[in-house]
């Protein structure tokens, strides 16, 4: 038995299919006028039950991190941002969600000092397992800058990668960085890998010249980027273990000797009170960068990461006290402020990494210099806002799919019509 149908029937079926496809297609929130919403949770008091805040992904507020000065969205009843912060740039973020609670000159390019070692570790740690052994040569140690901080790596001695990593995280040893970089394929190659890693993480303010963070012309990072590196590092178990280690033993000619972490918020050295719940991450100092710090702490199920770059007041240990104030504020403000941006990668709007920032000639890590002039504003515009064009991109994909479906439908109708006409002609 042959089942026949008319050309009119074929056209009607094609039209119904197209209408059905349109009805089932997802409509972007922007088209709906922002109707989509998400719960952000709540926090009751400071010692009661907590509901973990859920970051809004439908229509988050736009980022203000490109703007100069302090950025914060304080809700009613929330604590005000600390007023005693003198750093040229700083940032407070939720390490779990990536939401930035507050920041000051977040994208200004500044010399990072040894906090750049966070990016070095994020890049190289996955390629060098802790048990790997390497016998150090004189060539491995060539090129260490004058005045660099050292852990005591010696040519001719064999070290495990784990020993060298402890030398990096605890003593900020530029000698240990040199050897690990050579084990990773070389100094310049490692710098290129670090640059690529920064790009992949959405850290677009960073320009890597010297993987150990030693002052070099053109080498910059930002409070935003350093927080991105710190957050990424905490997701690596080796990184998290090393940066939280206060004391360790390092191999030496006369036997192992003790080394101590130079992060005073972790050890409580030099009269700096240790911070409760601190989990690392890395401090630094050079003559051009001043004192810098990336720190993270965990409390009541929340982890916050802060960056402090070059305090202008309070002496050498002000970087720790300003970080303490920002961490305290972050925990107190949990659930009571709206984010001003995100540490999560966003579509890039500019091809070249690194901001336009003037840096001085190299200087030793142990030298000092006078306060630098505070920056006037962000280094460059970027597209890290919590908003974005994801919805419009999805809608374009849907439109393309519908166009293809319509084309297939039209082809089917044409074939039916030809078949129908052929039967009529042949009788």
Buried (B, 14 or more C-beta within 10 A) or exposed (E): EEEEEEBEEBBEBBEEBBEEBEEEBEBBBBEEEEEBEEEBEEBEEEEEEBEEBEBBEEBBBEBBBBBBEBBBEBEEEBEEBBEEBBBBBBBBBBBBBBBBBBBBBBBBBBBBBBBBBBBBBBBBBEBBEBEBEBEBEEEBBEEBBEBBBBBBBEBEBEBBBBBBBBBBBBBBBBBBBBBBBBBBEEBEEBBBBBBEBBBEBBBBBBBBBBBBBBBBEEBBBBBBBBBBBBBBBBEBEBBBBBBBBBEBEBBBEEEEEEBBBBBBBBBEBEEBEBBEBBBBBBBBBBBBBBBBBBBBBBBEEBBBBBBBBBBBEBEEBBBBBBBBBBBBBBBEBBBBBBBBBBBBBBEBEEEEBBBEBEBEEBBBBEEEEEEBEBBEEBBBEBBBBBBBBBBEEBBEEBEEEBEEBBEEBEEBBEEBEEEBEEEEEEE
